[in-house]
Amino acid sequence: MVTNTSGKKKTAIARATVRDGEGRVRVDARPAELVEPELARLKMLEPFRIAGDDLRDQVDIEVQVEGGGVSGQADAVRTAIARGLVQHLGDAELRDAYMEFDRSLLVNDVRQPEPKKWGGPGARARYQKSYR
């Protein structure tokens, strides 16, 4: 059985394919253990720390991620993996454990940067004005 899921954070989009296997996790065709920086790797593999490593040995996960930066991609991958595990195993207890730990494991973060407007250097900041 094969399960396809996705996760989003800012402009990063991760697509995960979960199938029965022996515990291989690949991010952009590279083993997850080789992902740098370490903080991003730890964030990506967080769903396994909550679920337990015995669960990891039951599935193979292939993730493609695009857009965004390192941190946004890590969050998107983490959401895609967690969703994939819950869907693939159909485990309500695992879903509840993820929701209790952090809702963003299963729910996309919809926040986006506010667009820049005229009259200033950014979305809210305005150019200074001088009276003298």
ZAZA-142865 format. One line per 8 residues: number of its first residue (from 1); their letters; for each residue x negated, y, z of C-alpha. Coordinates in pm, 1 decimal. Layout:
% ZAZA-142865
NUM) a) X Y Z  ... .
//
This chain:
% ZAZA-142865
1) mvtntsgk) 0.0 0.0 0.0  -127.0 348.3 -92.4  -19.0 674.3 71.9  -90.1 1022.0 -68.9  -76.3 1328.5 155.1  -199.5 1686.2 152.5  -303.4 1953.4 397.7  -344.9 2329.5 362.2 .
9) kktaiara) -520.3 2604.5 555.1  -560.0 2955.5 411.7  -664.3 2894.0 47.7  -806.9 2543.6 106.6  -608.5 2242.8 -15.8  -699.3 1883.8 74.0  -544.1 1576.7 -89.5  -589.4 1244.3 89.3 .
17) tvrdgegr) -530.0 889.8 -30.5  -491.2 631.7 245.9  -505.7 258.4 169.7  -570.8 -59.6 364.3  -943.3 -120.5 402.9  -1236.0 -140.2 641.4  -1285.7 210.8 775.6  -1447.1 410.2 491.5 .
25) vrvdarpa) -1372.3 782.8 502.9  -1496.3 983.1 204.0  -1467.0 1358.9 156.2  -1532.2 1473.0 -201.3  -1683.3 1129.9 -282.2  -1936.5 1153.4 6.7  -1913.5 964.3 337.3  -1756.3 1183.4 606.1 .
33) elvepela) -2058.7 1122.5 830.2  -2274.6 1326.7 588.6  -2052.3 1637.0 590.3  -2233.5 1951.3 703.5  -2205.1 2158.8 919.7  -2150.6 1931.1 1217.3  -1861.0 2139.0 1355.7  -1667.8 2088.1 1032.0 .
41) rlkmlepf) -1738.0 1713.0 1044.1  -1615.0 1687.2 1404.2  -1298.9 1877.9 1312.0  -1231.1 1653.3 1010.3  -1266.2 1333.4 1214.1  -1054.9 1457.8 1506.9  -747.1 1248.0 1410.8  -952.7 930.7 1466.2 .
49) riagddlr) -1066.9 1040.8 1813.3  -702.7 1077.4 1917.4  -579.2 760.2 1744.9  -875.5 540.4 1839.1  -1155.6 387.0 1634.0  -980.4 49.5 1607.6  -722.8 222.6 1387.3  -997.5 366.3 1167.3 .
57) dqvdievq) -1119.3 13.5 1083.4  -781.6 -69.0 925.9  -780.6 198.5 653.3  -992.3 357.8 378.9  -938.3 729.4 321.1  -1043.7 926.0 13.2  -1010.0 1306.4 38.3  -1049.7 1571.0 -234.4 .
65) vegggvsg) -1070.0 1928.2 -107.7  -1087.5 2255.8 -299.3  -1070.4 2628.1 -232.4  -1140.0 2822.9 83.1  -1446.3 2810.1 304.4  -1604.6 2551.2 530.5  -1370.5 2600.9 826.3  -1052.1 2622.9 618.5 .
73) qadavrta) -1147.6 2308.8 427.7  -1218.3 2123.3 753.9  -873.0 2214.7 888.6  -704.8 2114.2 561.7  -885.2 1776.3 557.7  -792.1 1715.7 922.0  -422.3 1778.2 847.7  -428.5 1557.1 536.3 .
81) iarglvqh) -594.5 1267.9 724.3  -358.7 1288.9 1022.9  -51.1 1302.3 799.9  -181.3 1013.5 592.6  -239.2 792.9 897.2  107.9 862.9 1039.2  275.2 800.3 702.6  70.1 491.4 616.1 .
89) lgdaelrd) 120.8 322.0 952.1  472.7 454.0 1017.1  378.6 493.6 1383.3  607.0 727.1 1582.2  384.6 708.0 1891.7  83.1 824.5 1690.4  289.6 1111.0 1549.3  392.8 1217.3 1899.5 .
97) aymefdrs) 32.1 1196.1 2022.6  -81.2 1422.7 1737.0  200.0 1671.4 1803.3  119.8 1680.6 2174.0  -253.1 1736.7 2108.0  -221.0 1998.1 1833.0  76.5 2070.9 1608.9  -149.4 2182.5 1321.7 .
105) llvndvrq) -262.2 1819.6 1279.9  70.5 1745.8 1110.4  204.5 2090.9 1015.8  33.0 2324.4 767.1  -73.6 2665.1 893.2  115.9 2902.4 661.0  -66.5 3222.4 760.8  -228.5 3408.2 471.7 .
113) pepkkwgg) -439.4 3726.5 461.2  -238.0 4044.2 418.7  -296.6 4207.1 79.0  -502.3 4524.9 54.4  -306.8 4844.3 -1.9  -393.4 5185.1 -148.4  -531.6 5465.0 68.7  -779.8 5255.7 260.6 .
121) pgararyq) -1057.5 4996.7 248.6  -840.0 4707.7 366.0  -488.0 4592.6 450.0  -435.3 4819.8 751.8  -741.7 5048.0 780.5  -712.8 5393.5 623.6  -985.0 5619.4 489.5  -1096.3 5888.7 735.5 .
129) ksyr) -992.8 6243.3 668.1  -1185.4 6555.0 760.7  -1034.8 6890.9 848.9  -1365.9 7085.1 821.4 .
//
